[in-house]
Amino acid sequence: MAGGGARGGRTAEWRVTMRISPTMLTTSGLVLLSALPLAAQNDATPPTPTAAVVRACDAAGGLAVFKRLGVLQLQIRREEVTQEGVVTDMTKTISFLAPGPTPGRTEDPQSKVIAGDDGSGGWALVNGKADARPATAYMVKRLLATELFPLLLPFSLTWDGVTVTSVTPAEVGGRAVWRLTVSLMPTFFHTPQISTTWKVDLDRRSFALLAAESPATDLGKGLTADGMRFSWREPLTVRSVRLSGYQRIVGLDEVGREKSHSRIDHVAYKVLPASEAARLFANPIPPEERPKPPGPQPPRPAGGNPGP
C-alpha cells in the first residue's frame, strides 16, 4: 500500500504494493489489547532501545534463529479497498535472504515485473525486457524494504538504516505497551510519501509485537500523503520463528483518524534451499545491457518529512 496517491495532485511512483494512501503502515489491532493492572502501568522503567529490540526478537523466536532460516519466500495475496470503495485483488511473491531486505527478489505477475538485488545493485525485467532506468540499481532495494519492513517486524528493527531512538511507556486500548520511536534513513523507502519516523508498540510484559504506525507526511506545495496503521494476526511458526500470516493496513489522516482506505495481506511462508539463492537474486541481464550507475542523488530538503 505504500506509494499511494497524495492529496492535491498525483505523483508518479514505482508501484510497490497497493496504491493505498501513501503512507499506510500501522495497527488497528490495538483495540484488541487487554489491560494491565494500573500499578504495573504506573511503575514502568523503560528498557534501553537495544534491550527492547533484543527482547522483541526473542519473543518472536530469536534473531539468530531468524537469520538461520536462510532463503525465505513469501506468497502474498492482497486485498485493497480504496477511499472510494473500489476493491482490488492481487498476488505477488517476495524472496529474500534473512534477515533481509537484500539479497531479495519481488515478482508481480499483474504488472509482469520481476526485480531483484543480489546485494550489489538492483535489476528488473519488465515483460521480459531489461529495465534500462539507472535508478533501478538503487530503487529495487527500497522497494523490498518498503514491502518487508512491516511484515518482518521486530526483526527488521535490526536492519541497516533503522534506529530505535527511544522507548516510552504507553497504553493502548487499556493494555500497557512499550512504545518504540523508530527513525529510518531518508532513502529507506521507495517513495517520500512514507514517513521515516515510526512508532512500534510492544506488549509491556511479553515484548510481543502489537502495532506500528507511520504518520501522515507533508510533501509540500499543499500535498499531504496519508499515514498508515498496521496490525497483525494469524501467527505462523516457521522453524521456531513466529511470523504473521495476516497484515492489515488502515489509512490515517493528518490527525491520526482512520480512513476508509485499507489493505489486507494474507501471507504464506516457505523456506527454500540455499542453492536457490543464485537463481533468484543474481542479475540475469548481460553486463553490456545493464544501465550505467546513476550519478549522485540531490540532497533532501531539511525540515519536516524528507523529500525525494
Residue, then its C-alpha position, 0 to 999 in steps of 0.5 A: m500500500a505504500g506509494g499511494g496517491a497524495r492529496g492535491g495532485r498525483t505523483a508518479e511512483w514505482r508501484v510497490t504494493m497497493r496504491i493505498s494512501p501513501t503512507m499506510l503502515t500501522t495497527s488497528g489491532l490495538v483495540l484488541l489489547s487487554a489491560l494491565p493492572l494500573a500499578a504495573q502501568n504506573d511503575a514502568t522503567p523503560p528498557t534501553p532501545t537495544a534491550a527492547v529490540v533484543r527482547a522483541c526478537d526473542a519473543a518472536g523466536g530469536l534473531a539468530v534463529f531468524k537469520r538461520l532460516g536462510v532463503l525465505q519466500l513469501q506468497i502474498r495475496r492482497e486485498e485493497v479497498t480504496q477511499e472510494g470503495v473500489v476493491t482490488d485483488m492481487t498476488k505477488t511473491i517476495s524472496f529474500l535472504a534473512p534477515g533481509p531486505t537484500p539479497g531479495r527478489t519481488e515478482d508481480p505477475q499483474s504488472k509482469v515485473i520481476a526485480g531483484d538485488d543480489g546485494s550489489g545493485g538492483w535489476a528488473l525485467v519488465n515483460g521480459k525486457a531489461d529495465a534500462r532506468p539507472a535508478t533501478a540499481y538503487m530503487v529495487k532495494r527500497l522497494l523490498a524494504t518498503e514491502l518487508f519492513p512491516l511484515l518482518l517486524p521486530f526483526s527488521l528493527t535490526w536492519d541497516g538504516v533503522t534506529v530505535t531512538s527511544v522507548t516510552p511507556a504507553e497504553v493502548g486500548g487499556r493494555a500497557v505497551w512499550r512504545l518504540t520511536v523508530s527513525l529510518m534513513p531518508t532513502f529507506f523507502h521507495t517513495p517520500q510519501i512514507s514517513t521515516t519516523w515510526k512508532v512500534d508498540l510492544d506488549r509491556r510484559s511479553f515484548a510481543l509485537l502489537a502495532a506500528e504506525s507511520p504518520a501522515t507526511d507533508l510533501g509540500k506545495g499543499l500535498t499531504a500523503d496519508g499515514m498508515r496503521f498496521s496490525w497483525r494476526e494469524p501467527l505462523t511458526v516457521r522453524s521456531v520463528r513466529l511470523s504473521g500470516y495476516q497484515r492489515i493496513v488502515g489509512l490515517d489522516e493528518v490527525g491520526r483518524e482512520k480512513s476508509h482506505s485499507r489493505i489486507d495481506h494474507v501471507a504464506y511462508k516457505v523456506l527454500p534451499a540455499s542453492e536457490a539463492a543464485r537463481l533468484f537474486a543474481n542479475p540475469i541481464p548481460p553486463e553490456e545491457r545493464p544501465k550505467p550507475p546513476g550519478p549522485q542523488p540531490p540532497r533532501p530538503a531539511g525540515g519536516n518529512p524528507g523529500p525525494 
